[in-house]
Amino acid sequence: MHFTSFLAVLPLVGLAVAQQNLVVKVGDAGALTFTPPSITINDGDSVSFQFLSKNHTVTQSTFASPCSPMTNADGTPGIDSGFQFVDPAATQVQQFTFTVNNATAPLWFYCRQKTPADHCTAGMVFAINPTAEKSFDAFQAAAKASASNTTATSASAGATGATSAPGGTAATGATSAGGATSTDSALSPSATTTSDAGSAKAGSAAGLLVAGIALVAGSLL
């Protein structure tokens, strides 16, 4: 009886010992990568990110928005290592570690470095426990696709701001609905503009002056 009870306890001990720490290399060989790009872990396992080059982050995001930081339901931010600059002459490896307490759903991460290029849209993303429905490849593809979406949004915003409403300020080289045009800079109260109505009034005054002179000259003759 005692022997049977002892055997029943053994699997529980095995589970406790099985908790592991997985190492992920960030920027290995100067590349914009997490190596490996995805891992599978269990509750209680931990992940250690070793920063090997440049200046990267490990920032939690979502499958739907790969390149945006995640905010938890209670308003707190998701996991974020902060920027980890690696001095080329460094002799020690910087490491960021966290433990996964709930591995029932996938976890998504990216590098939020944007200079000299956006690392996330270049494909520098990472996944924990991806699934067939939400795979790492699909997540990375969405991250890369977000670069074209950002460019399109910026172009659209620029086109919208080119023309102002009546009475507004026209941008450089643009024409406002009020008819005033600026060639070098935005219109300001001190800027000089030409109005068709002003030209017409000047022309009428000149015509009356000429007619008055002719009338005086005729009476003298």
C-alpha positions as CSV (number, residue, x, y, z in Angstrom):
1,M,0.0,0.0,0.0
2,H,2.8,2.4,0.9
3,F,4.6,1.4,-2.3
4,T,1.6,2.2,-4.5
5,S,1.3,5.7,-2.9
6,F,4.9,6.4,-3.6
7,L,4.5,5.5,-7.3
8,A,1.6,7.9,-7.6
9,V,3.6,10.8,-6.3
10,L,6.5,10.3,-8.8
11,P,4.7,11.9,-11.8
12,L,4.1,15.0,-9.8
13,V,7.7,15.3,-8.9
14,G,8.6,14.8,-12.5
15,L,6.4,17.7,-13.6
16,A,8.1,20.1,-11.1
17,V,11.5,19.2,-12.4
18,A,10.5,19.5,-16.0
19,Q,10.1,23.3,-15.9
20,Q,12.7,24.8,-18.2
21,N,14.4,27.9,-19.3
22,L,14.6,28.5,-23.1
23,V,17.2,30.9,-24.5
24,V,16.4,33.2,-27.5
25,K,19.2,35.2,-29.2
26,V,18.3,38.7,-30.2
27,G,20.2,40.2,-33.2
28,D,22.5,37.3,-33.6
29,A,25.3,38.1,-36.1
30,G,23.9,41.6,-36.4
31,A,20.7,40.3,-38.1
32,L,17.2,41.7,-37.4
33,T,16.1,38.4,-36.0
34,F,15.0,36.4,-32.9
35,T,16.7,33.0,-32.9
36,P,14.7,30.8,-32.8
37,P,11.8,32.9,-34.1
38,S,9.2,30.8,-32.2
39,I,9.1,28.3,-29.3
40,T,6.7,26.0,-27.5
41,I,6.7,26.1,-23.7
42,N,4.5,25.1,-20.7
43,D,3.2,26.9,-17.7
44,G,6.0,27.9,-15.4
45,D,8.7,27.8,-18.1
46,S,10.8,30.9,-18.5
47,V,12.4,32.6,-21.6
48,S,15.7,34.4,-21.5
49,F,16.5,36.8,-24.3
50,Q,20.1,37.4,-24.9
51,F,20.9,40.7,-26.7
52,L,23.9,40.2,-29.0
53,S,24.1,43.3,-31.2
54,K,22.7,46.8,-31.9
55,N,19.8,48.2,-29.8
56,H,16.7,46.0,-29.7
57,T,13.6,45.4,-27.5
58,V,11.4,42.5,-26.7
59,T,7.9,44.1,-26.7
60,Q,4.6,42.2,-26.4
61,S,2.0,42.8,-29.1
62,T,-1.0,41.0,-30.5
63,F,-1.6,38.8,-33.5
64,A,-3.9,41.5,-35.0
65,S,-1.4,44.3,-34.5
66,P,2.1,42.9,-34.7
67,C,4.0,46.2,-34.6
68,S,2.0,47.9,-31.8
69,P,2.6,47.4,-28.0
70,M,-0.1,45.5,-26.2
71,T,-2.2,46.9,-23.4
72,N,-3.7,44.5,-20.9
73,A,-7.4,44.5,-20.0
74,D,-6.6,46.4,-16.8
75,G,-4.8,49.1,-18.7
76,T,-1.3,48.0,-17.8
77,P,1.3,47.6,-20.6
78,G,2.4,44.2,-21.8
79,I,5.8,42.7,-21.4
80,D,8.6,45.1,-22.6
81,S,12.3,44.7,-22.1
82,G,13.0,48.3,-23.0
83,F,15.9,49.2,-25.3
84,Q,18.9,47.1,-24.8
85,F,22.0,48.7,-26.4
86,V,24.9,46.4,-27.0
87,D,28.3,48.0,-27.0
88,P,30.4,46.3,-29.7
89,A,33.3,46.1,-27.1
90,A,31.0,44.5,-24.4
91,T,32.4,41.3,-22.8
92,Q,29.1,40.3,-21.1
93,V,25.8,39.4,-22.7
94,Q,22.7,41.4,-21.6
95,Q,19.8,39.2,-20.8
96,F,16.0,39.7,-20.2
97,T,14.0,36.9,-18.7
98,F,10.3,36.4,-17.9
99,T,8.2,33.4,-16.8
100,V,5.1,32.3,-18.6
101,N,2.4,31.5,-16.1
102,N,-0.4,30.8,-18.6
103,A,0.6,29.0,-21.8
104,T,-2.9,28.2,-23.0
105,A,-2.8,30.9,-25.7
106,P,-0.1,32.2,-28.1
107,L,2.0,35.1,-27.1
108,W,3.4,37.6,-29.6
109,F,6.4,39.9,-29.5
110,Y,8.4,42.3,-31.8
111,C,11.3,44.7,-31.7
112,R,10.1,48.3,-31.5
113,Q,13.4,49.9,-32.8
114,K,12.6,52.2,-35.7
115,T,16.1,53.6,-36.6
116,P,17.7,53.5,-39.0
117,A,14.9,51.2,-40.2
118,D,11.7,49.8,-38.6
119,H,12.8,46.4,-37.3
120,C,9.2,45.1,-36.9
121,T,8.1,45.7,-40.5
122,A,11.5,44.2,-41.5
123,G,10.2,40.9,-39.9
124,M,11.8,41.0,-36.5
125,V,9.0,39.3,-34.6
126,F,8.8,36.4,-32.2
127,A,6.1,34.0,-31.0
128,I,5.4,31.7,-28.1
129,N,3.1,28.7,-28.7
130,P,1.8,29.7,-32.1
131,T,-1.0,27.5,-33.5
132,A,-2.1,26.3,-37.0
133,E,-4.8,29.0,-37.1
134,K,-2.4,31.7,-35.8
135,S,1.0,30.7,-37.1
136,F,4.3,32.4,-36.8
137,D,4.5,32.8,-40.6
138,A,1.1,34.6,-40.7
139,F,2.2,36.8,-37.8
140,Q,5.4,37.8,-39.5
141,A,3.7,38.4,-42.8
142,A,1.2,40.7,-41.1
143,A,4.1,42.6,-39.6
144,K,5.8,43.1,-42.9
145,A,2.5,44.1,-44.6
146,S,2.0,46.8,-42.0
147,A,4.8,48.8,-43.6
148,S,2.8,49.4,-46.8
149,N,-0.3,50.3,-44.7
150,T,1.7,52.9,-42.8
151,T,3.1,54.4,-46.1
152,A,-0.4,54.5,-47.6
153,T,-1.8,56.2,-44.5
154,S,0.9,58.9,-44.6
155,A,0.4,59.6,-48.3
156,S,-3.3,59.9,-47.7
157,A,-2.8,62.3,-44.8
158,G,-0.5,64.5,-46.9
159,A,-3.0,64.7,-49.8
160,T,-5.8,65.7,-47.4
161,G,-3.7,68.5,-45.9
162,A,-2.8,70.1,-49.3
163,T,-6.0,72.1,-49.7
164,S,-7.6,74.2,-46.9
165,A,-11.2,75.2,-46.4
166,P,-12.4,78.8,-47.2
167,G,-10.7,81.2,-44.9
168,G,-8.1,78.6,-43.9
169,T,-4.3,78.6,-44.4
170,A,-2.9,77.1,-47.5
171,A,0.1,74.8,-47.3
172,T,3.2,75.5,-49.2
173,G,2.5,75.5,-53.0
174,A,-1.1,74.7,-52.4
175,T,-4.3,76.6,-53.2
176,S,-7.0,77.3,-50.7
177,A,-10.7,77.4,-51.4
178,G,-10.6,81.1,-50.8
179,G,-8.6,81.7,-54.0
180,A,-5.3,82.8,-52.4
181,T,-2.1,80.9,-53.5
182,S,1.2,80.6,-51.6
183,T,4.3,79.5,-53.5
184,D,7.0,79.5,-50.9
185,S,5.4,79.3,-47.5
186,A,2.1,79.1,-45.7
187,L,0.0,82.1,-45.9
188,S,0.2,84.5,-42.9
189,P,-1.3,87.9,-42.0
190,S,1.9,89.5,-43.3
191,A,2.0,87.7,-46.6
192,T,1.2,89.6,-49.9
193,T,-1.5,88.2,-52.0
194,T,-3.3,89.4,-55.2
195,S,-7.1,89.7,-55.4
196,D,-9.1,89.9,-58.6
197,A,-11.5,92.3,-56.9
198,G,-8.7,94.6,-55.9
199,S,-7.4,94.8,-59.5
200,A,-10.9,95.7,-60.8
201,K,-11.2,98.6,-58.3
202,A,-7.8,100.0,-59.2
203,G,-8.7,99.8,-62.9
204,S,-12.0,101.7,-62.4
205,A,-10.3,104.5,-60.5
206,A,-7.7,104.9,-63.2
207,G,-10.4,105.2,-65.9
208,L,-12.3,107.9,-64.0
209,L,-9.1,110.0,-63.6
210,V,-8.4,109.8,-67.4
211,A,-12.0,110.8,-68.2
212,G,-11.7,113.8,-65.9
213,I,-8.5,115.1,-67.5
214,A,-10.0,114.8,-71.0
215,L,-13.1,116.8,-69.9
216,V,-11.0,119.7,-68.4
217,A,-8.8,119.8,-71.6
218,G,-11.9,120.0,-73.8
219,S,-13.3,123.0,-71.9
220,L,-10.1,124.9,-72.2
221,L,-9.9,124.5,-75.9
